[in-house]
């Protein structure tokens, strides 16, 4: 089943609008819906780049399932559709099982792949914290998908993201952390076994 596994990246928005993200891996099945085989843990550890190790021991299984939305999935006192998320009343969503990392992508993991650390909170950690293990932040969605593809390449996996059909980030004309965006059509190959961001349903399901 090893070729049936795909790794996924899990993004969250922290306070102050800073973004951090953490790693997850899913079993066969496209973007969180449809049929699912039970995932098997991939039999190797991996390095995000030149030396920061990530092991499948860091991942936990989120069982797949079918969820029918209802009032329990909405925020109290909020009626706007924006607050309802994926699991709105009357909607049924089926997700495949996936493995999610038990920590956000760290500053060390990010820098190991991209070569720089854009984090605002990059010095003088609180007592008991290790700076390199703090979550990376101040990254955009474009930075995140570039990280996904670069880490996939480093781990000898097939990248998920393509810009105008090109998965090689050197052909994207994009510079991380420069306040710019990627020009061209961005697509995601959900059948690839590389890292990617979660669908909205996967993210909300995991968060709940």
C-alpha positions as CSV (number, residue, x, y, z in Angstrom):
1,X,0.0,0.0,0.0
2,X,3.0,2.3,0.1
3,X,2.2,3.7,-3.3
4,X,-1.3,4.3,-2.2
5,X,-0.3,6.8,0.5
6,X,0.0,10.5,0.0
7,X,1.3,13.1,2.4
8,X,-0.7,16.2,3.1
9,X,0.2,19.5,4.6
10,X,-2.1,20.9,7.2
11,X,-2.5,24.7,7.4
12,X,-3.9,26.8,10.2
13,X,-4.1,30.6,10.8
14,X,-2.8,31.7,14.1
15,X,-3.7,34.9,16.0
16,X,-2.6,38.3,14.5
17,X,-3.1,36.9,11.1
18,X,0.2,35.0,11.2
19,X,0.0,31.6,9.5
20,X,1.7,28.4,10.6
21,X,1.2,24.9,9.2
22,X,1.7,21.3,10.2
23,X,2.2,18.1,8.4
24,X,-0.3,15.3,7.7
25,X,-0.5,12.2,5.5
26,X,-3.6,10.6,4.1
27,X,-4.5,7.2,2.6
28,X,-5.8,6.5,-0.9
29,X,-8.7,8.6,-2.1
30,X,-8.8,12.1,-3.4
31,X,-9.2,15.3,-1.4
32,X,-11.1,14.0,1.6
33,X,-14.2,12.6,-0.1
34,X,-15.1,9.3,-1.8
35,X,-14.0,5.8,-1.1
36,X,-11.2,5.0,1.3
37,X,-8.8,2.1,1.9
38,X,-7.4,1.9,5.4
39,X,-4.1,3.6,5.5
40,X,-0.9,1.9,6.3
41,X,2.0,3.7,8.0
42,X,4.7,4.2,5.5
43,X,7.8,2.2,6.6
44,X,10.4,5.0,6.6
45,X,11.4,8.2,8.3
46,X,12.2,11.1,6.2
47,X,14.3,14.2,6.2
48,X,12.6,17.5,5.2
49,X,15.8,18.6,3.5
50,X,19.4,18.4,4.6
51,X,19.0,17.0,8.0
52,X,15.8,17.6,10.0
53,X,14.2,14.2,10.5
54,X,10.5,13.6,10.4
55,X,9.3,10.2,11.3
56,X,5.9,8.6,10.7
57,X,6.0,8.0,14.5
58,X,5.1,11.8,14.6
59,X,1.8,11.1,12.8
60,X,-1.6,10.1,14.3
61,X,-4.5,8.6,12.4
62,X,-7.6,10.5,11.8
63,X,-10.3,7.9,11.0
64,X,-12.4,8.5,7.9
65,X,-16.1,8.8,8.2
66,X,-19.3,10.3,7.0
67,X,-20.5,13.4,8.7
68,X,-23.9,15.0,8.4
69,X,-23.9,18.7,9.3
70,X,-26.1,20.2,11.9
71,X,-26.3,22.9,14.5
72,X,-23.5,21.4,16.6
73,X,-21.1,22.4,13.8
74,X,-21.9,26.1,13.9
75,X,-20.6,28.8,16.2
76,X,-23.1,30.0,18.8
77,X,-24.8,33.2,17.9
78,X,-23.4,33.2,14.3
79,X,-25.8,32.9,11.4
80,X,-23.7,34.0,8.4
81,X,-22.7,31.2,5.9
82,X,-19.0,32.2,6.5
83,X,-19.2,30.7,10.0
84,X,-20.8,27.5,9.0
85,X,-17.8,25.8,7.4
86,X,-18.1,22.6,5.5
87,X,-20.5,20.7,7.7
88,X,-23.7,22.7,7.2
89,X,-27.0,21.4,8.2
90,X,-28.3,18.9,5.7
91,X,-25.0,18.3,4.0
92,X,-23.3,14.9,4.2
93,X,-19.5,14.7,3.7
94,X,-17.5,11.5,3.5
95,X,-13.8,11.6,4.2
96,X,-11.0,9.0,3.7
97,X,-8.8,8.3,6.7
98,X,-5.6,10.2,6.9
99,X,-2.5,10.6,9.1
100,X,-1.8,14.0,10.6
101,X,1.4,15.1,12.2
102,X,1.2,15.8,15.9
103,X,3.0,19.2,15.6
104,X,3.0,22.2,13.3
105,X,5.8,22.6,10.8
106,X,8.6,23.9,12.8
107,X,10.9,26.8,12.0
108,X,13.8,24.3,11.6
109,X,11.8,22.1,9.2
110,X,10.8,25.0,7.1
111,X,14.2,26.6,6.9
112,X,15.8,23.2,6.1
113,X,13.7,23.1,2.9
114,X,13.3,26.8,1.9
115,X,16.6,28.0,3.2
116,X,15.2,30.9,5.3
117,X,13.0,31.5,8.3
118,X,10.5,34.4,7.9
119,X,9.0,34.0,11.4
120,X,8.3,37.0,13.5
121,X,8.7,35.0,16.7
122,X,12.2,33.9,15.9
123,X,14.2,34.8,19.0
124,X,14.0,34.9,22.8
125,X,11.7,32.0,23.3
126,X,9.9,31.5,26.6
127,X,11.6,29.4,29.2
128,X,11.4,25.7,28.3
129,X,10.9,26.3,24.6
130,X,13.4,25.4,21.9
131,X,13.6,28.1,19.2
132,X,14.0,25.8,16.3
133,X,11.0,23.8,17.3
134,X,8.6,26.7,17.4
135,X,6.0,26.8,14.6
136,X,7.0,28.7,11.5
137,X,4.7,31.7,10.8
138,X,4.6,34.7,8.4
139,X,4.2,32.4,5.5
140,X,1.6,32.8,2.7
141,X,-0.4,30.2,0.9
142,X,2.0,30.5,-2.0
143,X,5.0,29.9,0.4
144,X,3.2,26.9,1.8
145,X,2.6,25.2,-1.6
146,X,6.2,25.9,-2.6
147,X,7.3,24.2,0.6
148,X,5.1,21.2,-0.1
149,X,6.6,20.6,-3.5
150,X,10.2,21.2,-2.4
151,X,9.8,18.9,0.5
152,X,8.1,16.3,-1.7
153,X,11.1,16.5,-4.0
154,X,13.6,16.2,-1.1
155,X,11.7,13.0,0.0
156,X,11.7,11.5,-3.5
157,X,7.9,11.9,-3.7
158,X,5.8,13.2,-6.6
159,X,4.9,16.8,-6.0
160,X,1.2,17.6,-5.9
161,X,1.1,21.2,-7.0
162,X,1.7,22.5,-10.5
163,X,1.6,26.0,-12.0
164,X,0.6,25.9,-15.7
165,X,1.4,22.2,-15.5
166,X,4.9,22.6,-14.1
167,X,5.7,21.0,-10.7
168,X,9.3,22.3,-10.7
169,X,9.1,25.4,-8.4
170,X,12.1,26.9,-10.3
171,X,9.8,27.4,-13.2
172,X,7.1,29.2,-11.2
173,X,8.9,32.6,-11.2
174,X,8.1,32.9,-7.5
175,X,10.2,34.3,-4.6
176,X,9.1,33.2,-1.1
177,X,8.4,35.9,1.5
178,X,8.6,38.8,-1.0
179,X,4.9,39.8,-0.8
180,X,4.2,38.6,-4.3
181,X,2.0,35.9,-5.7
182,X,2.2,33.1,-8.3
183,X,1.0,33.9,-11.8
184,X,-0.8,31.2,-13.7
185,X,-3.2,28.4,-13.1
186,X,-2.4,26.5,-9.9
187,X,-3.6,22.9,-9.8
188,X,-3.3,20.1,-7.3
189,X,-2.8,16.4,-8.2
190,X,-4.6,14.6,-5.5
191,X,-3.3,11.2,-6.8
192,X,0.3,12.3,-6.3
193,X,2.1,10.9,-3.2
194,X,3.7,14.2,-2.2
195,X,2.9,16.8,0.4
196,X,-0.1,19.1,0.0
197,X,-2.4,21.4,1.9
198,X,-5.7,19.9,3.1
199,X,-9.1,20.4,1.6
200,X,-11.4,22.6,3.7
201,X,-13.3,19.4,4.7
202,X,-10.1,17.6,5.8
203,X,-8.9,20.6,7.8
204,X,-12.3,21.2,9.6
205,X,-12.7,17.5,10.2
206,X,-9.2,17.2,11.8
207,X,-9.7,20.4,13.8
208,X,-12.9,19.2,15.3
